[in-house]
Structures are given as structure tokens and as C-alpha cells.
Amino acid sequence: MARGHQKIQAQQKNQKKAEAAKKGSVDPKAAAMKALKHQCTVCMAMMPDPKTYKQHFESRHPKSPLPAELVEVQA
């Protein structure tokens, strides 16, 4: 009968662990989108910082004029 008591304890422990995982669950896709703050005006691609945005703009859209917010950014 000892195993029956252990089984109940294990089920309770697993249930608590599952509830804790649900509460602290972080959606990785949402977290990634939160980090992307700058959006390219031409192709609507998202970038995390202005330096990356400027590099993207210069390499992907060389014929388009540089947006005003990227003029003073050091690449």
C-alpha cells in the first residue's frame, strides 16, 4: 500500500508543477516581437535597434533615400 501513497504524492507534485508552468508561461514569439522596435519604411521588416535598421536599409534599399531617423545613427 506504500506505493499508493507515493502515487498520490507524485500526482499532487506534478499538478503543482504544471500549474506553476502555466502561470509563468512566456510565449517566445511574443517576446521576440516585443524586442523588435524599428520597422523598415520600404519592406516593413522589423529590426531590434537603429544600427541594424541602418545597415539593413543601406544594403537592401540603396536607391531609396535614408529615413530622417537614421541620418545621425552610427553604423
Backbone hydrogen bonds, N-H to C=O, Kabsch-Sander energy under -0.5 kcal/mol:
donor,donor_aa,acceptor,acceptor_aa,energy
5,H,1,M,-1.2
6,Q,2,A,-1.9
7,K,3,R,-2.4
8,I,4,G,-1.8
9,Q,5,H,-2.1
10,A,6,Q,-2.6
11,Q,7,K,-2.3
12,Q,8,I,-2.2
13,K,9,Q,-2.5
14,N,10,A,-2.5
15,Q,11,Q,-2.1
16,K,12,Q,-2.2
17,K,13,K,-2.1
18,A,14,N,-2.3
19,E,15,Q,-2.2
20,A,16,K,-2.2
21,A,17,K,-2.0
22,K,18,A,-1.9
23,K,19,E,-2.0
24,G,20,A,-2.2
25,S,22,K,-0.8
31,A,27,D,-2.2
32,A,28,P,-2.1
33,M,29,K,-2.1
34,K,30,A,-1.8
35,A,31,A,-1.2
36,L,32,A,-0.9
37,K,35,A,-0.8
37,K,47,M,-0.9
38,H,47,M,-2.7
40,C,45,A,-3.0
44,M,40,C,-1.1
47,M,38,H,-3.2
53,Y,49,D,-2.0
54,K,50,P,-2.6
55,Q,51,K,-2.1
56,H,52,T,-2.6
57,F,53,Y,-2.7
58,E,54,K,-2.6
59,S,55,Q,-2.0
60,R,56,H,-3.0
61,H,57,F,-1.9
64,S,61,H,-0.8
70,L,67,P,-1.7
71,V,67,P,-0.5
71,V,68,A,-0.9
73,V,70,L,-0.6
75,A,73,V,-0.6
